[in-house]
Amino acid sequence: MFDFIYKIKDFWVFDIIVNKINQPKREKTMDLISYKRTEIQNWDNQVVWVCFLPWRMHFEEAKKLWLIPKNWRIICYTWPIWLANLDPNISKQLLLSLVSDIKSLNLQSFNVLALSIWNYPGFFIANNFNVNKFVSVVPWSYLWGSIFDWIATKHVKKQSIAYWIENWKKYDSIIKWTNPIENLDNLTSDIEIHIASNDLFIPTFYWNMLIEEIKKKNNSLKVVKYSWKGHVMTVLKFWKYNPY
């Protein structure tokens, strides 16, 4: 019905609109410090997908938009607002608590779908567990980049500087070894990355750095680039044509 929307060459216009209008309202409806795990048992439970939803997105909304895989067993994590935190120690603690939770599920192997800032846990999990397939949508390389250069987290940057993290180097020294670009050595060969050509949320520098490093280790990497699309429109188009 609204197929024309996915053909719009928005560049990054929708990124600005969504950031100003939609995001602040969502923060009031989501948890600050606790993630939520939701499971769905479908007709084929032999294949398991562990999914990390975009920042400020509820599970019910993702399900309506067919963002999550349509079949198989689905384990879906909705992440707290504070993952992009002014204190990097909290960000790392939230990640490690997720690792413990996934370990408790005793999964022999599974697939991973990670979107936007939640590529932070996505890459870490994909690199440290037995993952068969990894699908990453609008990824980035360092968490400090997501906080210090994203329009969606400018308020976190200001608070971090006022708090005690005066620059990204200090932030990264604490979050070190958990960033996506530091978790590439043990990734599956079946990797698929979806990127935006005009992303205002994630500057080209960050995802390009990540992809170049993955290519050094994986010649079979599949990259899907959405021309003339910003961050929001790339995620929307992925929803539209999600084959999983």
Secondary structure as UniProt FT lines:
FT   HELIX           3..7
FT   TURN            11..12
FT   HELIX           13..17
FT   HELIX           18..22
FT   HELIX           23..27
FT   TURN            28..29
FT   STRAND          36..40
FT   STRAND          48..52
FT   TURN            55..56
FT   HELIX           59..64
FT   TURN            65..66
FT   STRAND          73..78
FT   HELIX           81..83
FT   HELIX           88..104
FT   TURN            105..106
FT   STRAND          110..115
FT   HELIX           116..118
FT   HELIX           119..128
FT   STRAND          131..137
FT   HELIX           143..148
FT   HELIX           151..153
FT   HELIX           154..163
FT   HELIX           168..175
FT   TURN            176..177
FT   HELIX           180..182
FT   TURN            185..186
FT   STRAND          191..196
FT   TURN            197..198
FT   HELIX           204..217
FT   TURN            219..220
FT   STRAND          222..226
FT   TURN            227..228
FT   HELIX           231..241
//
